Amino acid sequence: MSVTVYSKPACVQCTATYRALDRLGVDYEIIDISADADALDRVRGMGYMQVPVVVAGEQHWAGFRPDMISALS
């Protein structure tokens, strides 16, 4: 399953999300929405107004969600 984390610089919840994914050994791609207007549009299109937005297969969520991250392992 591919995991994508939409984030922006200096985001504390984004950093916490990366660390939790790293601890579980989950591979993921980071996309900076402040540098990619198409990615920002994708995130808004999913109904989110905050980062991080994590897309894991068919599911997605916003914010630091240890419960959802744990379910990926």
C-alpha positions as CSV (number, residue, x, y, z in Angstrom):
1,M,0.0,0.0,0.0
2,S,1.3,3.4,-0.8
3,V,1.3,6.1,1.9
4,T,1.4,9.8,1.1
5,V,1.8,12.6,3.6
6,Y,0.7,16.0,2.5
7,S,2.5,18.6,4.7
8,K,4.1,22.0,4.9
9,P,7.3,23.3,6.5
10,A,7.4,23.9,10.3
11,C,4.4,21.7,11.0
12,V,4.6,20.0,14.4
13,Q,1.8,17.5,13.7
14,C,3.5,16.6,10.4
15,T,6.8,15.9,12.2
16,A,5.0,13.7,14.7
17,T,3.4,11.8,11.9
18,Y,6.7,11.2,10.1
19,R,8.3,9.9,13.4
20,A,5.4,7.6,14.1
21,L,5.5,6.2,10.5
22,D,9.3,5.8,10.8
23,R,8.9,3.9,14.1
24,L,6.6,1.4,12.4
25,G,8.8,1.1,9.4
26,V,6.1,2.4,7.0
27,D,7.4,3.8,3.7
28,Y,5.8,7.0,2.7
29,E,6.1,9.9,0.3
30,I,6.0,13.6,1.5
31,I,4.4,16.2,-0.6
32,D,4.8,19.8,0.4
33,I,1.5,21.6,-0.3
34,S,3.2,25.0,0.1
35,A,5.3,24.3,-3.0
36,D,2.8,22.2,-5.0
37,A,-0.5,24.0,-6.0
38,D,-2.0,20.8,-7.5
39,A,-1.4,19.0,-4.2
40,L,-3.0,21.8,-2.3
41,D,-6.1,21.5,-4.6
42,R,-6.1,17.7,-4.0
43,V,-6.1,18.1,-0.2
44,R,-8.9,20.7,-0.4
45,G,-10.8,18.5,-2.8
46,M,-10.8,15.8,-0.1
47,G,-12.4,18.3,2.3
48,Y,-9.3,19.1,4.4
49,M,-8.1,22.5,5.5
50,Q,-5.2,21.4,7.7
51,V,-2.1,19.3,7.4
52,P,-0.8,16.7,7.7
53,V,-3.2,14.8,5.4
54,V,-2.3,11.2,5.2
55,V,-3.5,9.1,2.3
56,A,-3.0,5.3,2.8
57,G,-4.6,3.2,0.1
58,E,-8.3,4.0,0.1
59,Q,-8.4,5.7,3.5
60,H,-7.3,9.2,4.5
61,W,-7.3,11.5,7.5
62,A,-5.9,14.8,8.7
63,G,-3.9,15.6,11.8
64,F,-1.6,13.5,13.9
65,R,-3.6,10.3,14.4
66,P,-1.5,7.6,16.2
67,D,-4.5,5.3,16.1
68,M,-4.8,5.4,12.3
69,I,-1.0,5.1,11.9
70,S,-0.8,2.1,14.1
71,A,-3.5,0.4,12.0
72,L,-1.1,0.6,9.0
73,S,1.4,-1.9,10.5
